[in-house]
Every structure is written in structure tokens, then in C-alpha cells.
Amino acid sequence: MTYKELVTKAYNHIFEDELISEIVEVSHFVEFKQDDVLMDIDAYIKSIPLILCGTIKVMRRDFDIGELLLYFVERGNTCAMTLNCSSGNKKSKIRAIAETDGIVAMIPVQKMEEWSGKYRSWRTFIFESYNNRFEELLSAIDNIAFMNMNERLYNYLSERSKVENSSIINKTHQEIAGELNSSRVVISRLLKLLEREQKIKLNRNSIELL
């Protein structure tokens, strides 16, 4: 499938044909592999990402206590944190890591303002991206502030199941602990508790959501 076909498939329900043609013309297309770091903390953002296929996870880092998963970005979306930093020429406050293999169209930041005045669909897309990510950030805050680790873990597994479109989650206990800012021992204990409650099934190298 060509890059133009990928852009059309991901965004033809959002953007008009003229805007899609401009996206294809000005974009730098990047093919990424699982676990690739696509954006790091303190880097200046020169391009706006449009996800054509694959999934990217956005992490916030505390140098004392580690990293925390904020949200996922999938096909047909962009990263609101990136939009915010690019519009003010600020350094990135997040780390974007490929959750799966995929392709992203990187758009020069100057096009953000130009297209906002030229295309109503682009303005709507940017507004909805901010709104959706804001709601996901509120959900992440609620998880940290109001839920115990057992609830956070089950919510994490449920969200990952939706992202992967599968009840099978191929993550190690250590990887889950890292994303939830916990320890492997705690996560392993809570996973066994969830299994006893018949909410999950622990397999040798995967977790099945029941």
C-alpha cells in the first residue's frame, strides 16, 4: 500500500481530498518498529505526527520514580502533547514509544497554523485531539489518585486489550510494573489475585483477559 493510500485510509473520514493531498505532499513518512523511541524528553518538536497505522504509547517521566503511561495514540489520531509543544517551540515533556510496528506521517509544524486558517476539518481535528487527550489525562490522574493498584492494574489490562483488539496481552510482569510505576513483585501478586477472582488467566508468556 502506498503512503497516499495509507493517509486516505486513515483520514478520509476526517479530512477533505485537498487536505489529504497536501498531507501526502509535505509529509516525511517514518516507518517504526515496536519499542522504537519516536520522541524523547527535552527534544524540540519540529513535526506533527499523524498515525497511519500502529500504536504509540505516551509516557511521562519522573527522574526519581520512573515512567508512567499517560495514553495511547492509534491510527487516525495525533498526540496533543506534541501539538502543544510544537505550537510554542517548547521542549517535549513526554516520551513517545512504539507499542507496535507502524507508520507515521510527520508534518512540518508551520503547517499547523496554515491549515487551521485554510481547512475547517483541520481545526476540528486539532480541537478534538486536545479534548480527547485531556479526557485521557484526567482518567490517568483518577487512576493514580483515586484507585488502588489492583484497580489500576485491571484498568490497564482492559485498556491494552482494547488497543491490541485482543484478549491476549503479551507483556511481562516487569514491563507492566514499569508502565504502572510499581514493582514486579507487587504486579505478580496482584495478577495472581485477579486470576483467583477469575478476571484473567495467567499463561506462560501472556495474560488472557476473561
PyMOL commands that place a pseudoatom at each C-alpha (Angstrom):
pseudoatom trace, name=CA, resn=MET, resi=1, chain=A, elem=C, hetatm=0, pos=[0.000, 0.000, 0.000]
pseudoatom trace, name=CA, resn=THR, resi=2, chain=A, elem=C, hetatm=0, pos=[1.362, 3.443, -0.932]
pseudoatom trace, name=CA, resn=TYR, resi=3, chain=A, elem=C, hetatm=0, pos=[1.726, 6.289, 1.572]
pseudoatom trace, name=CA, resn=LYS, resi=4, chain=A, elem=C, hetatm=0, pos=[-1.106, 8.151, -0.155]
pseudoatom trace, name=CA, resn=GLU, resi=5, chain=A, elem=C, hetatm=0, pos=[-3.360, 5.129, 0.237]
pseudoatom trace, name=CA, resn=LEU, resi=6, chain=A, elem=C, hetatm=0, pos=[-2.415, 4.862, 3.925]
pseudoatom trace, name=CA, resn=VAL, resi=7, chain=A, elem=C, hetatm=0, pos=[-3.195, 8.540, 4.544]
pseudoatom trace, name=CA, resn=THR, resi=8, chain=A, elem=C, hetatm=0, pos=[-6.510, 8.229, 2.706]
pseudoatom trace, name=CA, resn=LYS, resi=9, chain=A, elem=C, hetatm=0, pos=[-7.500, 5.085, 4.595]
pseudoatom trace, name=CA, resn=ALA, resi=10, chain=A, elem=C, hetatm=0, pos=[-6.679, 6.610, 7.988]
pseudoatom trace, name=CA, resn=TYR, resi=11, chain=A, elem=C, hetatm=0, pos=[-8.093, 10.114, 7.476]
pseudoatom trace, name=CA, resn=ASN, resi=12, chain=A, elem=C, hetatm=0, pos=[-10.589, 10.215, 4.577]
pseudoatom trace, name=CA, resn=HIS, resi=13, chain=A, elem=C, hetatm=0, pos=[-13.464, 10.263, 7.091]
pseudoatom trace, name=CA, resn=ILE, resi=14, chain=A, elem=C, hetatm=0, pos=[-11.892, 13.336, 8.733]
pseudoatom trace, name=CA, resn=PHE, resi=15, chain=A, elem=C, hetatm=0, pos=[-10.220, 15.441, 6.021]
pseudoatom trace, name=CA, resn=GLU, resi=16, chain=A, elem=C, hetatm=0, pos=[-11.288, 16.601, 2.567]
pseudoatom trace, name=CA, resn=ASP, resi=17, chain=A, elem=C, hetatm=0, pos=[-9.425, 15.398, -0.518]
pseudoatom trace, name=CA, resn=GLU, resi=18, chain=A, elem=C, hetatm=0, pos=[-7.487, 18.671, -0.898]
pseudoatom trace, name=CA, resn=LEU, resi=19, chain=A, elem=C, hetatm=0, pos=[-6.062, 18.442, 2.616]
pseudoatom trace, name=CA, resn=ILE, resi=20, chain=A, elem=C, hetatm=0, pos=[-5.161, 14.783, 2.189]
pseudoatom trace, name=CA, resn=SER, resi=21, chain=A, elem=C, hetatm=0, pos=[-3.253, 15.689, -0.973]
pseudoatom trace, name=CA, resn=GLU, resi=22, chain=A, elem=C, hetatm=0, pos=[-1.329, 18.378, 0.913]
pseudoatom trace, name=CA, resn=ILE, resi=23, chain=A, elem=C, hetatm=0, pos=[-0.538, 15.958, 3.750]
pseudoatom trace, name=CA, resn=VAL, resi=24, chain=A, elem=C, hetatm=0, pos=[0.931, 13.480, 1.276]
pseudoatom trace, name=CA, resn=GLU, resi=25, chain=A, elem=C, hetatm=0, pos=[2.919, 16.230, -0.452]
pseudoatom trace, name=CA, resn=VAL, resi=26, chain=A, elem=C, hetatm=0, pos=[4.575, 17.808, 2.616]
pseudoatom trace, name=CA, resn=SER, resi=27, chain=A, elem=C, hetatm=0, pos=[4.931, 14.850, 4.981]
pseudoatom trace, name=CA, resn=HIS, resi=28, chain=A, elem=C, hetatm=0, pos=[8.043, 12.934, 5.902]
pseudoatom trace, name=CA, resn=PHE, resi=29, chain=A, elem=C, hetatm=0, pos=[6.943, 9.322, 6.358]
pseudoatom trace, name=CA, resn=VAL, resi=30, chain=A, elem=C, hetatm=0, pos=[8.570, 7.288, 9.113]
pseudoatom trace, name=CA, resn=GLU, resi=31, chain=A, elem=C, hetatm=0, pos=[8.220, 3.533, 9.467]
pseudoatom trace, name=CA, resn=PHE, resi=32, chain=A, elem=C, hetatm=0, pos=[8.818, 2.421, 13.037]
pseudoatom trace, name=CA, resn=LYS, resi=33, chain=A, elem=C, hetatm=0, pos=[9.281, -0.846, 14.878]
pseudoatom trace, name=CA, resn=GLN, resi=34, chain=A, elem=C, hetatm=0, pos=[7.962, -1.936, 18.249]
pseudoatom trace, name=CA, resn=ASP, resi=35, chain=A, elem=C, hetatm=0, pos=[9.845, -0.251, 21.146]
pseudoatom trace, name=CA, resn=ASP, resi=36, chain=A, elem=C, hetatm=0, pos=[11.367, 2.476, 18.918]
pseudoatom trace, name=CA, resn=VAL, resi=37, chain=A, elem=C, hetatm=0, pos=[11.574, 5.837, 20.724]
pseudoatom trace, name=CA, resn=LEU, resi=38, chain=A, elem=C, hetatm=0, pos=[9.828, 8.309, 18.407]
pseudoatom trace, name=CA, resn=MET, resi=39, chain=A, elem=C, hetatm=0, pos=[10.019, 11.345, 20.677]
pseudoatom trace, name=CA, resn=ASP, resi=40, chain=A, elem=C, hetatm=0, pos=[12.104, 11.859, 23.795]
pseudoatom trace, name=CA, resn=ILE, resi=41, chain=A, elem=C, hetatm=0, pos=[12.018, 14.220, 26.727]
pseudoatom trace, name=CA, resn=ASP, resi=42, chain=A, elem=C, hetatm=0, pos=[13.692, 17.622, 26.199]
pseudoatom trace, name=CA, resn=ALA, resi=43, chain=A, elem=C, hetatm=0, pos=[13.729, 17.257, 22.403]
pseudoatom trace, name=CA, resn=TYR, resi=44, chain=A, elem=C, hetatm=0, pos=[12.426, 20.163, 20.317]
pseudoatom trace, name=CA, resn=ILE, resi=45, chain=A, elem=C, hetatm=0, pos=[9.417, 19.200, 18.220]
pseudoatom trace, name=CA, resn=LYS, resi=46, chain=A, elem=C, hetatm=0, pos=[9.705, 20.183, 14.568]
pseudoatom trace, name=CA, resn=SER, resi=47, chain=A, elem=C, hetatm=0, pos=[6.950, 17.971, 13.148]
pseudoatom trace, name=CA, resn=ILE, resi=48, chain=A, elem=C, hetatm=0, pos=[3.384, 16.984, 13.959]
pseudoatom trace, name=CA, resn=PRO, resi=49, chain=A, elem=C, hetatm=0, pos=[2.709, 13.209, 13.851]
pseudoatom trace, name=CA, resn=LEU, resi=50, chain=A, elem=C, hetatm=0, pos=[-0.315, 11.678, 12.147]
pseudoatom trace, name=CA, resn=ILE, resi=51, chain=A, elem=C, hetatm=0, pos=[-0.591, 7.967, 12.867]
pseudoatom trace, name=CA, resn=LEU, resi=52, chain=A, elem=C, hetatm=0, pos=[-1.258, 5.970, 9.690]
pseudoatom trace, name=CA, resn=CYS, resi=53, chain=A, elem=C, hetatm=0, pos=[-1.026, 2.524, 11.256]
pseudoatom trace, name=CA, resn=GLY, resi=54, chain=A, elem=C, hetatm=0, pos=[0.228, 1.053, 14.501]
pseudoatom trace, name=CA, resn=THR, resi=55, chain=A, elem=C, hetatm=0, pos=[0.014, 2.254, 18.101]
pseudoatom trace, name=CA, resn=ILE, resi=56, chain=A, elem=C, hetatm=0, pos=[2.240, 4.606, 20.103]
pseudoatom trace, name=CA, resn=LYS, resi=57, chain=A, elem=C, hetatm=0, pos=[2.259, 4.937, 23.871]
pseudoatom trace, name=CA, resn=VAL, resi=58, chain=A, elem=C, hetatm=0, pos=[2.950, 8.297, 25.510]
pseudoatom trace, name=CA, resn=MET, resi=59, chain=A, elem=C, hetatm=0, pos=[4.933, 8.220, 28.746]
pseudoatom trace, name=CA, resn=ARG, resi=60, chain=A, elem=C, hetatm=0, pos=[5.685, 10.856, 31.378]
pseudoatom trace, name=CA, resn=ARG, resi=61, chain=A, elem=C, hetatm=0, pos=[8.983, 10.503, 33.193]
pseudoatom trace, name=CA, resn=ASP, resi=62, chain=A, elem=C, hetatm=0, pos=[9.949, 11.391, 36.738]
pseudoatom trace, name=CA, resn=PHE, resi=63, chain=A, elem=C, hetatm=0, pos=[13.696, 11.035, 37.218]
pseudoatom trace, name=CA, resn=ASP, resi=64, chain=A, elem=C, hetatm=0, pos=[13.197, 9.919, 40.818]
pseudoatom trace, name=CA, resn=ILE, resi=65, chain=A, elem=C, hetatm=0, pos=[10.406, 7.373, 40.472]
pseudoatom trace, name=CA, resn=GLY, resi=66, chain=A, elem=C, hetatm=0, pos=[10.446, 6.331, 36.819]
pseudoatom trace, name=CA, resn=GLU, resi=67, chain=A, elem=C, hetatm=0, pos=[7.919, 6.433, 33.958]
pseudoatom trace, name=CA, resn=LEU, resi=68, chain=A, elem=C, hetatm=0, pos=[4.146, 6.485, 33.871]
pseudoatom trace, name=CA, resn=LEU, resi=69, chain=A, elem=C, hetatm=0, pos=[1.854, 5.602, 30.967]
pseudoatom trace, name=CA, resn=LEU, resi=70, chain=A, elem=C, hetatm=0, pos=[-0.404, 8.545, 30.045]
pseudoatom trace, name=CA, resn=TYR, resi=71, chain=A, elem=C, hetatm=0, pos=[-2.295, 7.320, 26.959]
pseudoatom trace, name=CA, resn=PHE, resi=72, chain=A, elem=C, hetatm=0, pos=[-2.109, 5.514, 23.624]
pseudoatom trace, name=CA, resn=VAL, resi=73, chain=A, elem=C, hetatm=0, pos=[-2.263, 7.117, 20.171]
pseudoatom trace, name=CA, resn=GLU, resi=74, chain=A, elem=C, hetatm=0, pos=[-3.647, 4.996, 17.333]
pseudoatom trace, name=CA, resn=ARG, resi=75, chain=A, elem=C, hetatm=0, pos=[-4.416, 5.239, 13.613]
pseudoatom trace, name=CA, resn=GLY, resi=76, chain=A, elem=C, hetatm=0, pos=[-6.324, 8.354, 12.644]
pseudoatom trace, name=CA, resn=ASN, resi=77, chain=A, elem=C, hetatm=0, pos=[-5.068, 10.350, 15.635]
pseudoatom trace, name=CA, resn=THR, resi=78, chain=A, elem=C, hetatm=0, pos=[-2.249, 12.651, 16.694]
pseudoatom trace, name=CA, resn=CYS, resi=79, chain=A, elem=C, hetatm=0, pos=[-0.553, 13.477, 20.009]
pseudoatom trace, name=CA, resn=ALA, resi=80, chain=A, elem=C, hetatm=0, pos=[-1.964, 16.571, 21.739]
pseudoatom trace, name=CA, resn=MET, resi=81, chain=A, elem=C, hetatm=0, pos=[1.167, 16.937, 23.877]
pseudoatom trace, name=CA, resn=THR, resi=82, chain=A, elem=C, hetatm=0, pos=[3.176, 17.188, 20.664]
pseudoatom trace, name=CA, resn=LEU, resi=83, chain=A, elem=C, hetatm=0, pos=[0.765, 19.802, 19.291]
pseudoatom trace, name=CA, resn=ASN, resi=84, chain=A, elem=C, hetatm=0, pos=[1.146, 21.885, 22.420]
pseudoatom trace, name=CA, resn=CYS, resi=85, chain=A, elem=C, hetatm=0, pos=[4.951, 21.784, 22.406]
pseudoatom trace, name=CA, resn=SER, resi=86, chain=A, elem=C, hetatm=0, pos=[5.252, 22.427, 18.685]
pseudoatom trace, name=CA, resn=SER, resi=87, chain=A, elem=C, hetatm=0, pos=[2.987, 25.488, 18.774]
pseudoatom trace, name=CA, resn=GLY, resi=88, chain=A, elem=C, hetatm=0, pos=[5.147, 27.183, 21.408]
pseudoatom trace, name=CA, resn=ASN, resi=89, chain=A, elem=C, hetatm=0, pos=[8.548, 25.897, 20.302]
pseudoatom trace, name=CA, resn=LYS, resi=90, chain=A, elem=C, hetatm=0, pos=[8.855, 24.154, 23.661]
pseudoatom trace, name=CA, resn=LYS, resi=91, chain=A, elem=C, hetatm=0, pos=[10.864, 21.115, 24.632]
pseudoatom trace, name=CA, resn=SER, resi=92, chain=A, elem=C, hetatm=0, pos=[8.999, 17.835, 24.818]
pseudoatom trace, name=CA, resn=LYS, resi=93, chain=A, elem=C, hetatm=0, pos=[7.759, 16.795, 28.256]
pseudoatom trace, name=CA, resn=ILE, resi=94, chain=A, elem=C, hetatm=0, pos=[6.853, 13.276, 27.157]
pseudoatom trace, name=CA, resn=ARG, resi=95, chain=A, elem=C, hetatm=0, pos=[8.429, 10.173, 25.645]
pseudoatom trace, name=CA, resn=ALA, resi=96, chain=A, elem=C, hetatm=0, pos=[6.629, 8.506, 22.735]
pseudoatom trace, name=CA, resn=ILE, resi=97, chain=A, elem=C, hetatm=0, pos=[7.425, 4.806, 22.292]
pseudoatom trace, name=CA, resn=ALA, resi=98, chain=A, elem=C, hetatm=0, pos=[6.127, 2.476, 19.598]
pseudoatom trace, name=CA, resn=GLU, resi=99, chain=A, elem=C, hetatm=0, pos=[3.810, -0.109, 21.103]
pseudoatom trace, name=CA, resn=THR, resi=100, chain=A, elem=C, hetatm=0, pos=[3.579, -1.922, 17.747]
pseudoatom trace, name=CA, resn=ASP, resi=101, chain=A, elem=C, hetatm=0, pos=[5.147, -1.638, 14.300]
pseudoatom trace, name=CA, resn=GLY, resi=102, chain=A, elem=C, hetatm=0, pos=[3.608, 1.155, 12.252]
pseudoatom trace, name=CA, resn=ILE, resi=103, chain=A, elem=C, hetatm=0, pos=[3.945, 4.229, 10.060]
pseudoatom trace, name=CA, resn=VAL, resi=104, chain=A, elem=C, hetatm=0, pos=[3.593, 7.900, 10.923]
pseudoatom trace, name=CA, resn=ALA, resi=105, chain=A, elem=C, hetatm=0, pos=[3.337, 10.971, 8.682]
pseudoatom trace, name=CA, resn=MET, resi=106, chain=A, elem=C, hetatm=0, pos=[5.430, 13.819, 10.118]
pseudoatom trace, name=CA, resn=ILE, resi=107, chain=A, elem=C, hetatm=0, pos=[4.062, 17.237, 9.121]
pseudoatom trace, name=CA, resn=PRO, resi=108, chain=A, elem=C, hetatm=0, pos=[6.163, 20.449, 9.391]
pseudoatom trace, name=CA, resn=VAL, resi=109, chain=A, elem=C, hetatm=0, pos=[4.927, 22.484, 12.376]
pseudoatom trace, name=CA, resn=GLN, resi=110, chain=A, elem=C, hetatm=0, pos=[4.317, 25.617, 10.286]
pseudoatom trace, name=CA, resn=LYS, resi=111, chain=A, elem=C, hetatm=0, pos=[1.512, 23.767, 8.507]
pseudoatom trace, name=CA, resn=MET, resi=112, chain=A, elem=C, hetatm=0, pos=[-0.475, 23.590, 11.747]
pseudoatom trace, name=CA, resn=GLU, resi=113, chain=A, elem=C, hetatm=0, pos=[-1.313, 27.308, 11.708]
pseudoatom trace, name=CA, resn=GLU, resi=114, chain=A, elem=C, hetatm=0, pos=[-1.615, 27.497, 7.912]
pseudoatom trace, name=CA, resn=TRP, resi=115, chain=A, elem=C, hetatm=0, pos=[-4.116, 24.641, 7.713]
pseudoatom trace, name=CA, resn=SER, resi=116, chain=A, elem=C, hetatm=0, pos=[-6.055, 25.958, 10.722]
pseudoatom trace, name=CA, resn=GLY, resi=117, chain=A, elem=C, hetatm=0, pos=[-6.959, 29.006, 8.650]
pseudoatom trace, name=CA, resn=LYS, resi=118, chain=A, elem=C, hetatm=0, pos=[-7.457, 27.083, 5.429]
pseudoatom trace, name=CA, resn=TYR, resi=119, chain=A, elem=C, hetatm=0, pos=[-9.341, 23.926, 6.414]
pseudoatom trace, name=CA, resn=ARG, resi=120, chain=A, elem=C, hetatm=0, pos=[-12.226, 23.705, 8.854]
pseudoatom trace, name=CA, resn=SER, resi=121, chain=A, elem=C, hetatm=0, pos=[-11.715, 19.943, 9.116]
pseudoatom trace, name=CA, resn=TRP, resi=122, chain=A, elem=C, hetatm=0, pos=[-8.151, 20.500, 10.367]
pseudoatom trace, name=CA, resn=ARG, resi=123, chain=A, elem=C, hetatm=0, pos=[-9.317, 22.974, 13.045]
pseudoatom trace, name=CA, resn=THR, resi=124, chain=A, elem=C, hetatm=0, pos=[-11.940, 20.478, 14.200]
pseudoatom trace, name=CA, resn=PHE, resi=125, chain=A, elem=C, hetatm=0, pos=[-9.393, 17.660, 14.233]
pseudoatom trace, name=CA, resn=ILE, resi=126, chain=A, elem=C, hetatm=0, pos=[-6.949, 19.663, 16.375]
pseudoatom trace, name=CA, resn=PHE, resi=127, chain=A, elem=C, hetatm=0, pos=[-9.680, 20.696, 18.825]
pseudoatom trace, name=CA, resn=GLU, resi=128, chain=A, elem=C, hetatm=0, pos=[-10.985, 17.133, 19.181]
pseudoatom trace, name=CA, resn=SER, resi=129, chain=A, elem=C, hetatm=0, pos=[-7.434, 15.812, 19.626]
pseudoatom trace, name=CA, resn=TYR, resi=130, chain=A, elem=C, hetatm=0, pos=[-6.855, 18.187, 22.536]
pseudoatom trace, name=CA, resn=ASN, resi=131, chain=A, elem=C, hetatm=0, pos=[-10.223, 17.282, 24.033]
pseudoatom trace, name=CA, resn=ASN, resi=132, chain=A, elem=C, hetatm=0, pos=[-9.741, 13.514, 23.726]
pseudoatom trace, name=CA, resn=ARG, resi=133, chain=A, elem=C, hetatm=0, pos=[-6.235, 13.564, 25.175]
pseudoatom trace, name=CA, resn=PHE, resi=134, chain=A, elem=C, hetatm=0, pos=[-7.379, 15.856, 28.013]
pseudoatom trace, name=CA, resn=GLU, resi=135, chain=A, elem=C, hetatm=0, pos=[-10.047, 13.327, 28.971]
pseudoatom trace, name=CA, resn=GLU, resi=136, chain=A, elem=C, hetatm=0, pos=[-7.484, 10.524, 28.869]
pseudoatom trace, name=CA, resn=LEU, resi=137, chain=A, elem=C, hetatm=0, pos=[-5.120, 12.535, 31.071]
pseudoatom trace, name=CA, resn=LEU, resi=138, chain=A, elem=C, hetatm=0, pos=[-7.940, 13.086, 33.574]
pseudoatom trace, name=CA, resn=SER, resi=139, chain=A, elem=C, hetatm=0, pos=[-8.544, 9.346, 33.545]
pseudoatom trace, name=CA, resn=ALA, resi=140, chain=A, elem=C, hetatm=0, pos=[-4.840, 8.721, 34.201]
pseudoatom trace, name=CA, resn=ILE, resi=141, chain=A, elem=C, hetatm=0, pos=[-4.917, 11.176, 37.119]
pseudoatom trace, name=CA, resn=ASP, resi=142, chain=A, elem=C, hetatm=0, pos=[-8.032, 9.498, 38.519]
pseudoatom trace, name=CA, resn=ASN, resi=143, chain=A, elem=C, hetatm=0, pos=[-6.295, 6.136, 38.311]
pseudoatom trace, name=CA, resn=ILE, resi=144, chain=A, elem=C, hetatm=0, pos=[-3.348, 7.406, 40.298]
pseudoatom trace, name=CA, resn=ALA, resi=145, chain=A, elem=C, hetatm=0, pos=[-5.253, 9.486, 42.842]
pseudoatom trace, name=CA, resn=PHE, resi=146, chain=A, elem=C, hetatm=0, pos=[-8.413, 7.505, 43.496]
pseudoatom trace, name=CA, resn=MET, resi=147, chain=A, elem=C, hetatm=0, pos=[-7.785, 3.863, 42.583]
pseudoatom trace, name=CA, resn=ASN, resi=148, chain=A, elem=C, hetatm=0, pos=[-5.748, 1.283, 44.397]
pseudoatom trace, name=CA, resn=MET, resi=149, chain=A, elem=C, hetatm=0, pos=[-3.119, -0.635, 42.450]
pseudoatom trace, name=CA, resn=ASN, resi=150, chain=A, elem=C, hetatm=0, pos=[-5.415, -3.608, 41.968]
pseudoatom trace, name=CA, resn=GLU, resi=151, chain=A, elem=C, hetatm=0, pos=[-7.982, -1.419, 40.146]
pseudoatom trace, name=CA, resn=ARG, resi=152, chain=A, elem=C, hetatm=0, pos=[-5.268, 0.386, 38.175]
pseudoatom trace, name=CA, resn=LEU, resi=153, chain=A, elem=C, hetatm=0, pos=[-3.833, -2.920, 37.022]
pseudoatom trace, name=CA, resn=TYR, resi=154, chain=A, elem=C, hetatm=0, pos=[-7.179, -4.252, 35.814]
pseudoatom trace, name=CA, resn=ASN, resi=155, chain=A, elem=C, hetatm=0, pos=[-7.946, -0.968, 34.022]
pseudoatom trace, name=CA, resn=TYR, resi=156, chain=A, elem=C, hetatm=0, pos=[-4.512, -1.121, 32.399]
pseudoatom trace, name=CA, resn=LEU, resi=157, chain=A, elem=C, hetatm=0, pos=[-5.143, -4.664, 31.146]
pseudoatom trace, name=CA, resn=SER, resi=158, chain=A, elem=C, hetatm=0, pos=[-8.597, -3.711, 29.858]
pseudoatom trace, name=CA, resn=GLU, resi=159, chain=A, elem=C, hetatm=0, pos=[-7.243, -0.669, 28.002]
pseudoatom trace, name=CA, resn=ARG, resi=160, chain=A, elem=C, hetatm=0, pos=[-4.410, -2.656, 26.462]
pseudoatom trace, name=CA, resn=SER, resi=161, chain=A, elem=C, hetatm=0, pos=[-6.874, -5.329, 25.364]
pseudoatom trace, name=CA, resn=LYS, resi=162, chain=A, elem=C, hetatm=0, pos=[-8.859, -2.622, 23.510]
pseudoatom trace, name=CA, resn=VAL, resi=163, chain=A, elem=C, hetatm=0, pos=[-5.730, -1.174, 21.918]
pseudoatom trace, name=CA, resn=GLU, resi=164, chain=A, elem=C, hetatm=0, pos=[-4.496, -4.566, 20.736]
pseudoatom trace, name=CA, resn=ASN, resi=165, chain=A, elem=C, hetatm=0, pos=[-8.017, -5.735, 19.827]
pseudoatom trace, name=CA, resn=SER, resi=166, chain=A, elem=C, hetatm=0, pos=[-7.271, -8.992, 21.588]
pseudoatom trace, name=CA, resn=SER, resi=167, chain=A, elem=C, hetatm=0, pos=[-7.995, -10.594, 24.939]
pseudoatom trace, name=CA, resn=ILE, resi=168, chain=A, elem=C, hetatm=0, pos=[-4.402, -11.879, 24.961]
pseudoatom trace, name=CA, resn=ILE, resi=169, chain=A, elem=C, hetatm=0, pos=[-1.857, -9.408, 26.373]
pseudoatom trace, name=CA, resn=ASN, resi=170, chain=A, elem=C, hetatm=0, pos=[1.762, -10.197, 25.592]
pseudoatom trace, name=CA, resn=LYS, resi=171, chain=A, elem=C, hetatm=0, pos=[3.520, -8.282, 28.344]
pseudoatom trace, name=CA, resn=THR, resi=172, chain=A, elem=C, hetatm=0, pos=[5.911, -9.452, 31.049]
pseudoatom trace, name=CA, resn=HIS, resi=173, chain=A, elem=C, hetatm=0, pos=[5.221, -8.671, 34.678]
pseudoatom trace, name=CA, resn=GLN, resi=174, chain=A, elem=C, hetatm=0, pos=[8.301, -6.429, 34.676]
pseudoatom trace, name=CA, resn=GLU, resi=175, chain=A, elem=C, hetatm=0, pos=[7.063, -4.440, 31.665]
pseudoatom trace, name=CA, resn=ILE, resi=176, chain=A, elem=C, hetatm=0, pos=[3.671, -3.915, 33.285]
pseudoatom trace, name=CA, resn=ALA, resi=177, chain=A, elem=C, hetatm=0, pos=[5.326, -2.828, 36.520]
pseudoatom trace, name=CA, resn=GLY, resi=178, chain=A, elem=C, hetatm=0, pos=[7.390, -0.273, 34.624]
pseudoatom trace, name=CA, resn=GLU, resi=179, chain=A, elem=C, hetatm=0, pos=[4.373, 1.268, 32.917]
pseudoatom trace, name=CA, resn=LEU, resi=180, chain=A, elem=C, hetatm=0, pos=[2.379, 1.417, 36.160]
pseudoatom trace, name=CA, resn=ASN, resi=181, chain=A, elem=C, hetatm=0, pos=[5.339, 2.701, 38.167]
pseudoatom trace, name=CA, resn=SER, resi=182, chain=A, elem=C, hetatm=0, pos=[5.258, -0.285, 40.502]
pseudoatom trace, name=CA, resn=SER, resi=183, chain=A, elem=C, hetatm=0, pos=[7.450, -3.311, 41.236]
pseudoatom trace, name=CA, resn=ARG, resi=184, chain=A, elem=C, hetatm=0, pos=[7.436, -6.702, 39.543]
pseudoatom trace, name=CA, resn=VAL, resi=185, chain=A, elem=C, hetatm=0, pos=[6.744, -8.439, 42.860]
pseudoatom trace, name=CA, resn=VAL, resi=186, chain=A, elem=C, hetatm=0, pos=[3.634, -6.329, 43.506]
pseudoatom trace, name=CA, resn=ILE, resi=187, chain=A, elem=C, hetatm=0, pos=[2.329, -6.786, 39.952]
pseudoatom trace, name=CA, resn=SER, resi=188, chain=A, elem=C, hetatm=0, pos=[2.872, -10.551, 40.047]
pseudoatom trace, name=CA, resn=ARG, resi=189, chain=A, elem=C, hetatm=0, pos=[0.995, -10.792, 43.348]
pseudoatom trace, name=CA, resn=LEU, resi=190, chain=A, elem=C, hetatm=0, pos=[-1.927, -8.721, 42.058]
pseudoatom trace, name=CA, resn=LEU, resi=191, chain=A, elem=C, hetatm=0, pos=[-2.103, -10.697, 38.805]
pseudoatom trace, name=CA, resn=LYS, resi=192, chain=A, elem=C, hetatm=0, pos=[-2.440, -13.889, 40.809]
pseudoatom trace, name=CA, resn=LEU, resi=193, chain=A, elem=C, hetatm=0, pos=[-5.208, -12.234, 42.822]
pseudoatom trace, name=CA, resn=LEU, resi=194, chain=A, elem=C, hetatm=0, pos=[-7.046, -11.251, 39.625]
pseudoatom trace, name=CA, resn=GLU, resi=195, chain=A, elem=C, hetatm=0, pos=[-6.679, -14.842, 38.404]
pseudoatom trace, name=CA, resn=ARG, resi=196, chain=A, elem=C, hetatm=0, pos=[-8.241, -16.156, 41.610]
pseudoatom trace, name=CA, resn=GLU, resi=197, chain=A, elem=C, hetatm=0, pos=[-11.115, -13.724, 41.020]
pseudoatom trace, name=CA, resn=GLN, resi=198, chain=A, elem=C, hetatm=0, pos=[-11.445, -15.278, 37.532]
pseudoatom trace, name=CA, resn=LYS, resi=199, chain=A, elem=C, hetatm=0, pos=[-10.897, -11.936, 35.790]
pseudoatom trace, name=CA, resn=ILE, resi=200, chain=A, elem=C, hetatm=0, pos=[-7.752, -13.087, 33.983]
pseudoatom trace, name=CA, resn=LYS, resi=201, chain=A, elem=C, hetatm=0, pos=[-5.856, -16.247, 33.129]
pseudoatom trace, name=CA, resn=LEU, resi=202, chain=A, elem=C, hetatm=0, pos=[-2.079, -16.299, 33.513]
pseudoatom trace, name=CA, resn=ASN, resi=203, chain=A, elem=C, hetatm=0, pos=[-0.254, -18.192, 30.783]
pseudoatom trace, name=CA, resn=ARG, resi=204, chain=A, elem=C, hetatm=0, pos=[3.460, -18.869, 30.404]
pseudoatom trace, name=CA, resn=ASN, resi=205, chain=A, elem=C, hetatm=0, pos=[4.231, -15.764, 28.340]
pseudoatom trace, name=CA, resn=SER, resi=206, chain=A, elem=C, hetatm=0, pos=[0.934, -13.898, 28.228]
pseudoatom trace, name=CA, resn=ILE, resi=207, chain=A, elem=C, hetatm=0, pos=[-2.144, -12.791, 30.156]
pseudoatom trace, name=CA, resn=GLU, resi=208, chain=A, elem=C, hetatm=0, pos=[-5.665, -13.543, 28.976]
pseudoatom trace, name=CA, resn=LEU, resi=209, chain=A, elem=C, hetatm=0, pos=[-8.454, -11.166, 29.923]
pseudoatom trace, name=CA, resn=LEU, resi=210, chain=A, elem=C, hetatm=0, pos=[-11.630, -13.161, 30.716]
for i in range(1, 210): cmd.bond("trace and resi %d" % i, "trace and resi %d" % (i + 1))
show_as sticks, trace
zoom trace
